[in-house]
Amino acid sequence: MVTTAYHEGPATPIVTPTLRKRTVTLQLTEPAEPLGPIWTYPGMGSAHEVAAPEDKVQAIREELEKPLHAQLGEWPATAICGNDILSSVLYSSGIVAVKAGKLMPVPLMLVAVVLYFFRFIYEEVVTAIPLNGGSYNVLLNTTSKRFAAFGAALGVISYLATGVVSATSAINYLGTQVALSVLPWTVLLLFAFAALNLVGIAESAVVAVVIFFFHVATLSLLTVASFVYTVQHPHVFRANMDTELPAVEFAGRTVDSCVFVAIFFGFGAAMLGITGFESSAQFVEEQAPGVFRKTLRNMWAFASVFNTALAFMALGVLPLGTIVAKKDTVLAEMGRIAGGTWLETWVAVDAFVVLSGAVLTSYVGITGLVRRLAFDRVLPAFLMQQNACRGTNHSIILLYFVLASSLVLLLDADTSTLSGVYSYAFLGLMALFAFGCMALKAKRAEIPRAVYAPWWTCLTGFALVVVGLLAILLGDPKILVYFAVYLLVIGAVMAVMLQRVVLLRVALVVMKKLFPSRAHSAERGSRERLSTSTSSTGGTPNAPVREQALLSQTRTGACGGRTITKAIIDIKLAPIVYFCKHPDMTILNKAILYVRKNELTHNLRIVHVADGDSAACDDDDGESGGGGGGAQSAVAARLREFEDIVALFDAIYPKLKLDFVSVRGRFEPAVVKWLAATMDVAINMMFIAQPGDHSVHRVATLGVRVITGIRTNICNDAGVGAVVLLMLERVRLLQALLFASRTVLLRLKHGRRRRDGDSQQQHTTAGAAAASGRTATSASGRRLDTFVGSVLVAKAIETIKKTPVVFFCKAPNLPKINEAVAYVLRNEQTYCLCLVHVREQDVASPREFEDIVCLFDHIYPLLKIDFVSVTGAFDPATVEWISQSMGVPTNMMFMRQPASLAIHAVAALGVRVITN
């Protein structure tokens, strides 16, 4: 809702009458001269209409229906990731014994509980977004690209540490049979698997199954033999129970232990025993439907049983001092004592094979993850290059070998320290996955999914993982240094990729200051803004190559400036596609803001796909509408509305070229793939709003990114609910409390509606009465939402956010007003923005101001925007009077960059400068 006020003098306070509805008419014209360098303005967008050819779409549809390869069943999928998680059993028991002593089974049982919680967390996320990528994928679809890149950096370190720990442990176990120097042989093993990957030897599901069942048989045999030995020699277990708890390292100093301390630090070390659990989410697309959930169940069962059982058996076979001394090869030592030399050899060979397989898995996993990151423009594109001989990604493989070898050399192949680095990365990924699941619930609630993990499960799992991280941090703080070094290196590469345009512009400014060109003072470049024609004919927008060439030749005032600007233009030339179903200005604006924040592009294409007269359907649930001339005219009106809105946003965001493409066809995966090929846009660079039905969800499973949510009825019905979504920092707790109360109310209402439905089936004769009863129940439910939300947070919200913010605007400039509104949303805890125009006595306030404010009030529905026109001179005295009349302190008043000394005097009062 927008309010408008006119004030002619300082005699009376400002009063703002309410304006509820109006028709806005704006004339969009290009500025005669851009306000910045010409090469930063890509030109005006265009409108196009195309038809999806049925023959090509049908061919793509048939291709999609055929499986590209045989999908993995339950046991092959379990074997691939089970080898990872069960390989952790080979080295986790000894590490836990160092921290927990005789209590080592207790932390391992707690870890089994944590794994049980994460079963449901992983199931909800992956059934909602069934794509490879793990935590990176869920964060990319629920948060920003930068935050997802942080999760990807942890994933890279996790694969890096997996290979290093597995290779070191494999050599340690082999060293029980043959005298080996751990450091050089570990590097040699890493090199051997790098060579195998370079020639194209990768994982085989059949081989993985054979290794997995052989490993399970070995662990089972060792457990049985150890149990028999424990029964025959019970004094070993009793002697271990009589030992004192070991002293532990706490923040760099040794302290005496107790039960709580032993379990706490043992829990952090025991989390190493479930590393590999996240691997199943990395290849979910290769698994048959329904297999993923069975894989998680199997991994949880195997890891829980063997970790706990072997911990008990270790205390029954080996003295605690021997367990600590042989912590790197404790299972082989158990085999020697319980079964003899033959069982020791058997366990050592099995351990070497399984851990070597984990090294191979690390190479394969890191290759897939880095390729995905390079494809998403998070890492350099050269990493996707394949060698001509074997078709492998040699750059990724060799870089992985160099980084892994450096980690071995840096830490002198110390398994405990290497495991600590691994645990940081693994637990960070688990915490981010739990966070991603909660973000999925809060921001993408309408996405269909097969499993719903309770909120308490997500919160408990997240909290336990954080406890594990604290235990590792407090136990050995120096490990954090090694972890941070590799995280900073990988994160720096990603940061440079994500901010490379900013860095190039900084370089251009520096070059302009240090090495100005000769023509800088005489020629500052053409000020003509290039534009493309607006057309509603067939065809799709192509990159304006001729215009980009002209832009790249614009003078920059710096030696080498054209090379830098050409590089920037080449980076931002890649288009982004956003599929939009309805001409909703709020959703479109959210999509544009997401693209500006997360993607390096100045080409955004708004694509609307409609089959025949389906666009005439106004409701959100259907895709089909009536026929006839009325339907056709409704379709034409819908397309005209789309064109006008896209043209409007093209004027609001002059540094982003917005094209509108209307596609005649059905919105399905085949049409999306055809558009990707026709427009030469990668599917991962196509975005979509939150899918609310299974047909649209099928499109999202192609790899189309979900970037915006939808407006829910609760937010529209609860007055304070819309405001809560704008809260920042200190009010986030209130937002969480309100969301939790709504979740409970929704469940209660859902149960009540189900009971109403059952009652309706039993009493079919009372149909009309039942319908009216349900309507009354729904209305009372909405009132209950509003009441509970108001009781919980209304007072706190009003206290925090009741102070309005003032923005002084001189001219009705769409882009500048939009910058101010976006700035307030990002930085201020308020829901009231007042746009103030100070005019001279004989100058009429432009009517266009009211229309623009009304427009932005509609685009940003969660912000109340008022317009106030004040007659007077724009000087410090008028600003002081406005501040007193409106009750707004001057530090909450904003303005554009002052262009004169008179206006600069206003800024000296404390009025903040926020736009150029």
N, C-alpha and C positions, 0 to 999 in steps of 0.2 A: 504494500500500500504506500502510495506517495502522497505527500502533502506539499502544498504550494502556498507561499505567503508573499505579499508585497508590502513594503514599509516605506513611507515617505519621509520620515524624520525621527529624531530621537525622543519625541515626547511620550510615546506609549511603548510598552513592551511588544515584542514580536509575537503575533498570533498566527498559527498555521492551520487554516481550514483543510478538511479532508477532501481528497479527490479520489473517488473510488474507481471510476472507469472512464476511459477516453480512447479515441482513435488517434494514433500517432502517424503523422506524415512527415517524412524526412527526405530531403533531396540530397543524394549522395554525389559529391563532385570531388574530383582529384585535386589535391593542393597544387597550386602553381609551381611551388618549389619545395622539394623535400627538406625536412629539418635536419637531415644527417647526410652521410655519404651516399651517393646515388646507388652504389653497389649493394647497400643494405636493404634496398627496396626492390623486391622481385617483380613487381608489376601487379596489375589487377587480374582477378580470377575470371573464369569463364564458366558457362553452363553448357552441358551436353546431354544428349539423350541417345541411348543405344539400346539395341535389342540383343539378348543372348541367343545366338544361333542354336536351335534345338539339336541339330545333328552333332555339333561339337560338344554341347553340354551332355548329350546322351552318351557319347563316347567316353567322356570324363567320368560320368556316373557309373558306367560299366567297369571302368578301370578302378574306381574307388571301391566298388563292391567286391572285387577280386582281391584276396589277401596277397600282399607283396611277398610274403614269405610265411612259412609255417610258424604259427604262433606257439609260444612255449606253454606247455602244460604245467600242472602243479609241481611235479617233482623236478623237472629240469630247471624251472624258475627257482624253486627252493634250493637246488644244488648250487646254482651260480652265486646267489647271495649267502647261502648257508656255509659255503667254504670260507667266505670272509668272516662271518660272525663266529664260526667254530674255530677258525685259526686263532682267534683272540684267546681261546681257552688255553692255548699252549704257553702263553707267557703272562697271563693276568694273575694266576694264583700266587706265584712267587712275589709279584709286586704288591699284591694286597697283603700278603703275610708280613712284609716289611713294615707296613703301617698298622695293621690290626692285630698281628700276632695270633694268639689262639682263638680270637673272635673272627677270623677271616671268613667263615661261612655266613655270618650275619650280614655284612655289607653286600655280599653277593646275592643273598636272598632279597635284600632291599632293592638291588638293581633289577632283579626279576620283576618286582612290583612296578618299578618305573617303566620297564619295557612293556608291561601289560597295559599301562595307561597309554603309551605311545602307539600301541596297536590301533586303537580307535581314532587317535589323532591323525595318523597316517591314512587310515581308511577313509575318513571324511574328506580330507584334502584331495586325495587321489581320485576318489569316485566323483568329486565335483570338477576337478581339472585333471583328466586322465592323460597327462602329457609327461614326457621325460623331462628331467631337470631337477627333481627334488625340491629342496627349499628355495632355490633360485626361481623356479617356475611359479611357485605359489606366491612368493614375495613380488614377483613381476606383475602378477595379476591382481594384487591387493594393495601394494604400496608403490613407491616411486622406483624408477629404474636405478637410481643411485643406491638406494637401500638394498635392492635386489643384487646389485653388483657387489655390495659388501658380503652378502650371503654367498655369492659365487666365489669371492676371494677365500672365504673359509672352506668352501668345497675344494678349491684347488690345493690349499694347504693340507686338507684332510687326505686327498689322494696322494699328495707328496709324502706325508708322514706314514701313510699306509704302506707304500712301497718300501720306504726306508726301514720301518720297524719290522715288516715281514721279512725283508732280505737279511737284516741283522740277526733276527731270531732263527731263520733257516740255517744260516752259517753256524750259529751257536749250537743248534741241535746236531748238525753234521759234524761239528767239532768234537762231539762225544765219541765218535767212531774213528775219526781221522784227525790228526793234529793239523789245525789250520789257524792262520792269523786272521782275526775277524775283520779288521779294517780293509785290507786290500781285497780279500775274497768277497766282501759285501759289495764293493764297487764293481768288481768283476761280474758278480751275479746281476747287478743292475744293468751293466753293459750288455751282458748276454741277452737279456730280455728286450733291451732296446734294439739289438740287432734282429731278434726274431720279429719284433713289431715292424721294423723297417722293411723286411722282406715279405710282410703281409700275413704272418702267422698270428691269429687272434684266438679268442676263446671258442671252444666247442661245447655245445650243451651236452653231448654224449660223454665227452671226456670229463666234464664237470660232474655229471651224475656218477660216473665211476669213481672219481676221486672222493666225492662226498660220501658215498656209501662205504667206501673203504675206510675213510676217516671216522665215520660213525662207528663202524665195526671195531676199529682200533681203540677208540675211547671207551666203548662198551666193554671190550675185553680187559682194558686197563682198570676200569671201575670194578669189574667182577673180581679180578685178581687181587686188587687192593682190598676189597671187602673181605675176601677170604683171609688175606694176611692180617687184617685188623682183628678179625675174630680169633685167629690163632695167637696173636700177640697183642692183647689188649693193653699191656703196660705202656706201650708207646703213646697211645691216645691219652691214658691217664697222666703220664709224665708231661705231655704237652699242656694238659689242662692245669697242671700245677705251676707252670712257668708264669713269670711276671709279664705284664704287657710291655711291649718295647717302647723306649723313648722315641719321640717323634720330633721332626724338624718343624718349628712353628715360627714363621716370619724370620727365618735365618738363624734361629737359635734352637738348641736342643732342650726340650722340656719333658718332664715325666708324664706318662700317659695315665688315663683312666678309661672306664668303659665308654663314656660318651666320646672322649677324644679319639679312642681307637676306632670306634664305629664311624665317626665323622670323617677322619682322614682315610680310613679304609674304604668308605663309600666313594670318595673321590677317585681312589685308585681302582676300585672295582668297576667303575663306569667303562674302563678300558675293555672289560670282558664282553661288552655288547657292541663294540665297534663293528661296523659292517651292516648294522640293522637298516641304515639309510640307503643301502645300495639297491634294494628292491625298487624304490621309487625312481631310480635312474633309468630303468628300462621297462617301465610299465606299458609302453606302447607295443612292446614285443610279446607281452603276455596275453594269453587268451582271456576272454571275458570271465570274470569271477575268480581268476587265478590269484590276483594280487592279495586278496584278503586271506586266502588259504596259505599263501607264502608267508605272510606276516605271522599267522598263527603257528605255522611250523617252526619258523625261526625263533619265536618266543619260547616254544616248548623245548626245542633242542638246547638253546642257550641256557635257559633256566635250569634244566635237569643236569646238564653236564657241568656247568659252572659250580652249582651248589654241591653236587655229588663228589666231584673231584676235590673240592676244597675240604670236605669232611674226610675223604679217603687220604688226602695228603697228611692230615693230622694223625691218622691212624697208622701210616706207614713210615713216615720220616720224622725224626726229631725236628723241632721248630728251628733250631740252629742250622740244620742241613737244608731246610726249605729256604731259609734266607740266603745261605751261602750258594745254593744252586738255583736261585730264583729265575735265571734265564732258561734253564733246562730242567725244571722241577719234574715234569711228567716223565722224562726219560729216566731220571733217578728213581722215581716211583716204580717204573717198570723193572729196573734192575733189582731193586730190593724185593718187590712183590713176586716177580716171575722169573727173574734171572737175566742173563746177558741177552738171550734171544729176544725177550720182550723189550729190553732197552733198545736193541737194534731196530726192532719193528717200529717202536714209537718214534725213534729218531728219523728213520727213513720216511715214515708217514708225515712227520712234522715238516721235514724238508720239502716233500712234494706239495703238501697243502700250502705252506707258506710261500713257496715259489709260485704256486698258482695265484696266490693273493698279489704277488708282485706283477704278474701278467694282467690280472684284473685292474690293477692300478693304472697301468699303461693304457689299457683299453678305455677305462673310465675317464681318465684325464683327457684323452683324445676327443671323446664325445663331448665332454663339458666345454673344453676350450673351443671346439668347432662351433658349438651353440653360442658361446659368448662372442666369438668373432662374427658370427652370422648376425647377432643382435647389435653389432657395432660397439661392443663393450671392450673388446680386445682387437689388436690390429688385424687387418684383413689378410696379411701375408701368411698368417698361421693356418689359413684354410687351403693353402697351396698343396698340391699333391705332386709327388715325383712321377715322372713319365714312365718309369720302369715298372714299379709295383703298385702305383696308385695309393700310396700311404702318405700320411701327413708327417713328413720327415722333420719339419720345423718343430712341431709339438713334441715329438718323441725325443729329439736331441736336446731341446730345452729342458724337458722333464729329467732326462738323465743328468744334465749338468747341475740342476737345482738339487736333485736327490743326492748326488755324489757330494755336493758342497755341504749338505746337511749332515751326512755321515762323517765327513772330515772335520766339520766344525765341532761336532759333539763327540768325536772320537768313538763313534759306534756304541755309545753308552745306551743300553736299552731303556733304562729307567728314565733318563732325560728325554730320549726320543719318544717314549710313550707319553710323557707329560705334554710334549708339543702336540702329539696326535690327539690327546684327550681334550686339549683346548679347542682344537678345530672341530672335533667330533661333537663335543658338548655345545659349542657355539651353534653348530648346524641344528642340533636337536632343539635348542632353545628357540632358534629362529623358526623352525617348523611349527612348534607349539604356538608361537606368536602369529605366524601366518594363518594357522587354523582359526585363532580367535579373530584375526582381521577378516578372514573369510566369513565368519559368522556375522560380524558387525557390518561389513561393507558389501558383501555379496550374498546376502541371506536367501535370495530368490533363485540362486543357481541350483538346479536339481542335483541331488546326491543320494547315494544308497545308504550311507551311515551318518548319523548325527552324534558326535562325541559330546557328552554333557560338558557344561562350562566348568564344573568342578574338576573334571578329568583334565581339561586343558590347563587350568590354573595349577593343579597339583603337580602335573608333569613338568610344567615350566618351572615351578618353584624348586622341585627336586633337582632338576638339571642345574639351576643356579647354585644350589647348595653344593653340588659336585664341583662346579667351577671354583667356588670359594675354597673348598677343601684343597684343590690342586694349587690354587694361588697362595694360600697361607702355608701349605706344606713345603713348597719350594719356589719362592718368588723369582729366582733367577731363570727358571724355565720360561717365564713370561717374556723375558728379554729376547730369547731366541725366537719365540713365537712371534713377537712383535716385529722383529727384523724382517722375517719373511712376509708377514702380513703387510707391512709398509711397502715392501718392494712390489708385491703383486698389486696392492691397492694403489700405489703411485702410477703404475702402468694403466690401470683402469681409469684413474682420475684424469690422467692426461688424455685418454681417448674420449672421455665424456665431456671434458672441458677444453678440447683442442681448439675450438673456434675462439673461445675467450683468450687462450694463450696466443693464438695467432694475431688477434686484435691488439693485445698488449705488445706483441713484437712489432706490429705496424706503428703503434704510437711511439715506441722507443726509437725505431728507425726514422720516424718523422722528426723527432727531436735531435737525434745524433747525426743523421745523414739525410738532410732534406734535399729534395730534388731541385734542379735549377729552375724548373717552371712552376715551383710551388707558389711563389708570390704573384706570378702573372696569370696562372691558370689554375682554377680549383675544380675543374671538371664540369662537364655538362650537368645541368640541373633538370633535364627533361626526365620525367618518370615514364619508363616504358610500360606499355600495357598490352594486354592481349584482348582480342575481340570476344564479345559475349555472344554465344551462339546456342541455339537449341536444336541444332541439326545433329546428325549422326556423328559418330566418332568419339574417341576418348582423348582427354588432354595429353599432349606429349610435352616433353621438356622443351622450353623455348631456347633452342640452341643458339640461334642468331642473337637473341637478346642477351643471353648469358655471355656470349663472346664480347658484345659491346660493353656490358657491365665490367667485364674483367679488364678492359682497356681504359677504364676511367682513371684519370690521374688521381693519385693518392697523396702527393706531396712528399714522398719518401723514396729513396733509392731502393729498388727491389720491391716497391709497394705493390706493383701489378702482380707479381708472382704470389705474394701473400694473399691478395684479394682473390686471385684465381683459385688458390687452394681452398679458401673459405667457401667460395661459390660452389666448387666441386663437391665439398663435404655436404653442403646444405641443399644440393640439387636433388638428392634422392627423395622421392615423394612418399607420403604417408597416406593411407586410406582409412577413413572412418565410416563404418556402415551405420546409417541412421534410419530408423523406421518412421519416426514422427517429427514434424518440424517444431520441436520443442527448443526454444531459445536457451533455457537453462541447461539442458543436457548438452547441447551443442557448445555452449560456452565452456562447460566443464571439460569437454573433450579437447577444445582448442587450448585451454590452459594446461592440460596434461601434456599435450604435444609440445607446447612451447617450453615447458619445464623439463621434459625428459628426452626429447629427441632433437637431433641436430638437423633441422630441415626448414626450408621456407616454402615448401609445397605441401599443402594438405588438401586432399580430395574427399569431399563429402559425397558418399554414394548411397543412393536410395534405390532399393530393389523392390519392385512390385510386380505381381503377376496379374496382368489385365486390369480389372477394376478392383483389385484387392486394396489398393491405396485409398479407395473411397470409404473403407471401413474405419470408423472413428474410434472404436474401442480397442484396448490394448491386448485383448485376448485372442482375437481372430485375425486371419490373414485373407479372408474371402469376404466379398461383399456382393451386393445386388448388381444386376446388369442393367442394360438400357442406356438411354441418353443421359438420364440423371446421373448415373454412376460415372459415365465418361466425363461429364462436366465436373463432377466432384474430383475425379482423378486429375483433370487439368488444373483445377483450383488448388489442389494439394501441391502439385509440381510448381505452380507459380509462387505459392507461399514458400516452398523450399528455396526457390531461386532468389526471392526477395530477402529471405533471412540470411542465406549464405552471402549475398551481395552486401548486406548490412554488416556482417562480421568481417567481411573483406575490407570494409572501410574502417571498422573499429581497430583492426589489427593490420596496419599498413605494411609491416615487415613480414607478413605471412600471406602468401598467395593462396586464396581459397577457391577451389573449383567445385562445381556441383555436377554430378553425373547421375542421371536417372537411367536405371537399367530395367528394361522390360523382361521379366523372368521371375522364377520362383527362388526365394532366398534359401539356398541349400549349399552343401559343400561343393557340388559340381560347378555351380555358378561362381562361387568364390574362387575356385581354382582357375576357371576360365578368365575371370577378371584379373587375377594375379598374373597370368600369362600374357593377357592382352595389354595390361598397363605396365608390365615389367616391374612389378612390385612383389617383393617376397611376402609370403603369407604371414611371417612373424612381424612384418611392418604394417599389417592390417589390424585395425582395432574395432571393438564392438562394445556396446553397452551390456550391462549384466543380463545374460539370457534368463528368461523366466519360464521357458517351456523346453521340452525335450527336443523339438525340431530345431530350434535355434541353438540349443546346447550342442547339437551335432556339429554345427559350424564352428563353435568355439574349440571343439576337440581337434580340429585341423591344425591348430596352432595360432588362431586369431586371438589377439590379446584382449582381455576384458579390462577396461580402464575406467568405466563409470558405473555407478549404481543407478537405481531407479527410485522414484519417489514412492514411499510406502504410505498406506492410508493412515497409519499411526502418526507419522510426522505431520501429515496434513491436518489431522484432527486435533492433535495436542498443540496448543498454542506455544507452550514453552519448548516443545520438542524440537521445533524448527530452530529455535534459538540455541539449544544445547549443542547442535551440530557445529556451531561456530566457535565453541569454547576452545580456548588455548591454555596450555600450561596448567595454572593452578585450578582450573575448573574441570580438568579432565576426569578427576575422581567423581565429581558430580555427574558428569556424562555417563561414566560407567555404571553408577548407581541407578540412574534413570533407565539406562538400557537394560540392566538386570531386572528392574521392576517391570518393565514392559514385557520382557521375555516371560516372566512368571504369569503376568496377566494374559498374554497371548495363549499360553498353555491352558490356563483356566478357561478362557473363552473357547478354545478349540475343543476341550473336553465337554463344555456345555453345549456347543453346537452339535457335537457327535451324539450327545444324549438327546438333543432335540430331534436330530435326524432319525434315531432309533424310535423315538416316540412317534414320529410322523409315519414311519413304516407300519407301526402297530395300529395306528388310528388314521387310516387313509381317508376316512370320510370327513375329517376336520382339516382339509388341506388349506383352505383360506385362512382359517384361524391360526393354524401352525405357521403359515407364512408371515402373518402379521405379528405373531409372537416372536419369530426369529428377527424380524425387523426391529421390534422393540428391544430385544436382547442385544442386537448389534449396536443400536443407538446408546443403550445404557452402558455397554462395554466401552464405547468411545468416550462417553462422559467419565467413566471410571478411569480410563487412561489419563484423560486431562486432569482429573482431580488428583490422582496419585502423583502424577508428574509435578503438578503445581505444589502439592504439599511437600514433596521431597526437595525441589530445587528452585522454585519460583523466587523465593525470598533471596536466596544466595545469588541467583542470576541477576535479579534486579539490583542488588547491592554492588555487584562487580561490573555489570555492563550497562548501567542506566545512563552513564555520562555520554552525551553525544560527541561526535567528532565533526569538526567543521573543515571544509575544503573551499578555499577562495578560488573562484574560476572567473577568468576574464572573458573568454570566448567559448561558444558552444562547440568545443572540439571533441569529437567522439573518442579518438585514441587517448588523449590526455585525461579525459574524465574516467575512462576505463582503467588507465594506469593508477589513478588515485583510488578508485574503488577497490582494485585488486590489492593495492598497498595496505589499505585499511583492513581488509579481510585477513591479510597475512600477519599483520603486526600489532593490531589493536584489539583489545577485548571489549568490543562494543557491538551493538546491533543497530545503532542509530548513526547515520551519516547525513549531515546537512550540507548541501551544496549552496554556497552563498555567492551571489553576483552583486558587486557594488558598482552602481552606475551613476553617471553625472545627472544633474537636475533635469536637463533638457533632452536626455537620451532615453528612449523607451527600452525596456528590458526585452530582449529577443524572445519571441514566443517559442523559438526552437529550443531554448533552454528547458522549458517545461516538458516538451516532447522527449528530449533526450533523457531527462531525469526519470520520466515515466518509463521509458524504455529500459534503462538500467535497473529500475526497481523491479521490472518483470524478469530481467535476465538473472538478477541476484535476489531470489525470493526470500532468502534468509537474512537479508539486510534491509532495514527500513530507511529509505532515502527520501529526504525532504529537500525542497527547493525554496530558497528565500532570496528575494530581490530587495536590495537596500539602496536607497537614494542618498548619495553623498560622495565625498572624495575618498579614495582608497588611501588612507593615511593612518598613522598610529592612533589618533584620537578616535576615528571611526571603528577601528579594530577593537580598541579598549571598550567602547560602548557596546559593540556586538557581544564581546565576551561577557560583560556584566548583564546584558539583557537576556542572553541565552543561558547564562550560568555555565559557560564553557571556559576553562582556563586557556590562556594563550598557548601553552605548550601542547594542547590538544587541537590546535588549529594548524592547518596545512596549506601550502601554496606552491605554485610552480617557482622555478628558479627566477629570482628577480632580474629584470633586464635594465633597471634604472636605479639611481640612487634614492629616489623617492620611495620606490617600492622596497628597496633594501632596508630602509628605515623601519618598515613593517616587520621584516624578518628579524630585525634587531630586538623586537619585543619578545621573541621566543617562538614566533610562528615557524613551524618546521617546513623546510624545503624538501619536497619528496619527488618532484618530477622536473625534467628539463623543459 
